[in-house]
Amino acid sequence: MEYRIEHDSMGEVKVPADRYWAAQTERSRMNFPIGVGRETMPEEIIKAFGILKEAAARANHALKPDRMTDRKLEAVVKACGEVRSGALMEHFPLVVFQTGSGTQSNMNANEVIAGRGNEILGEKLLHPNDDINMSQSSNDTYPTAMHIAAVMTIEDELIPAIGELCTTFARLEEENRDAVKSGRTHLQDAVPISFAQEISGWRASLIQAERMIKLATEELKALALGGTAVGTGLNAPAGFDVKVAEEVSRLTGKDFKTAENKFHALTSKDEMVFAHGALKALAADMMKIANDVRWLSSGPRCGLGEISIPENEPGSSIMPGKVNPTQCEQVTMVAVQVMGNDAAVGMAASQGNFELNVFMPVIAYNFLQSARLLADSIRAFNSNCAVGIKADREKMKNNLYNSLMLVTALNPYIGYENAAKTAKLAYRENISLKEACVKLGFLSAERFDEVFKPEEMI
């Protein structure tokens, strides 16, 4: 491999000749060989750096045109566009487990944009610190990148995925309004419910989770950029924070704003904790929905078997013909991962000291993994499972009429205690509720038929 010599304030460093990064990125690459190729900085963060660095350059051009000249700006904008598109991803090799402020990843962005910008210009005009990092600090750029990445992942990936599954559930509700089945509480038989009502509960859970996620996402639209090192805005021109937030909003099409208190923005990550809590709520809902679906489809002969789901792949290497609810299983595993991530996000956010939180990369890594996994998981569950759910109405009817909890309909006519006696006798002697009720002398057979109508109990 060919190398070139780069330098920083600590001296000279050999850097691969075909890479845009420079000395500080290379030092980090050497010093933090932790999870290389596996736990590298999330792509969403890198693209967010492309957005904020262009926004900063445009703000500096407006406020410091003598330093951020037209020629420099043009090169920076082109280089940042390539970062945003993902075209330069191979030039961002750094891992999550580096400095807790994300300084090396900020410098990685500065060096790559300067290197690519200078290549575009045909001369070494751009300096990573003096030009690309102008009016900024790692301490305000990394939390800004976190918020931009979180908002874009939630609004562009997760929310649409939730909407797709809600649409599927709405269709299934309409198709199953007249399908009446046994309800279940405590994993025991309960009074009747329509399958549409059961599905409506799933859909309402998603709608509520989406509402909470959107509410939390609004808090993420406050940006730390402009606070620089400790929140005072040292070395940033007046109005830079407002101008750069406007530029980020223009570039993303989302309504970002400058954080009102930069001291809070640098040290507290409560917005990330709050938003991830909403992601955990969605994960909990998806866990419940997936478990319902796999219980209802259990069988095919020895389970509940009230619904069928698509058969996607063989389920066993030894049992021929076995098919498993694999989409439900991926959902439940993703839910567990998100719940684990929530613990990491909360613990990391609690570790701010004085003017800075130095657990930001691990917060970003876990948060973005949760949002990304939920989006992918929900989309796969919808397209490979939910859209193909079909009710087995005959099995639902058989289970319904075999349920002893239909005795609840008799409460107004024979009282709670007599109804309980009826149910217990029917269970003990393996006879129908009607037979038990008549045998006990509580109702005649004719009167039982008049008042016992399970389909009207929903």
Secondary structure, 3 states (H helix, E strand, C coil): CCEEEEEECCEEEEEECCCCCCHHHHHHHHHCCCCCCCCECCHHHHHHHHHHHHHHHHHHHHHCCCCCCHHHHHHHHHHHHHHHHCCCHHHCCCECCCCCCCHHHHHHHHHHHHHHHHHHHCCCCCCHHHHHCCCCCHHHHHHHHHHHHHHHHHHHHHHHHHHHHHHHHHHHHHHCCCCEEEEEECCEEEEEEEHHHHHHHHHHHHHHHHHHHHHHHHHCCEECCCCCCCCCCCCCCCCHHHHHHHHHHHHHCCCCEECCCHHHHHHCCHHHHHHHHHHHHHHHHHHHHHHHHHHHCCCCCCCCCCEECCCCCCCCCCCCCCCCCHHHHHHHHHHHHHHHHHHHHHHHHCCCECCECCCHHHHHHHHHHHHHHHHHHHHHHHHHCHHHCEECHHHHHHHHHCCHHHHHHHHHHHCHHHHHHHHHHHHHHCCCHHHHHHHCCCCCHHHHHHHCCHHHHC
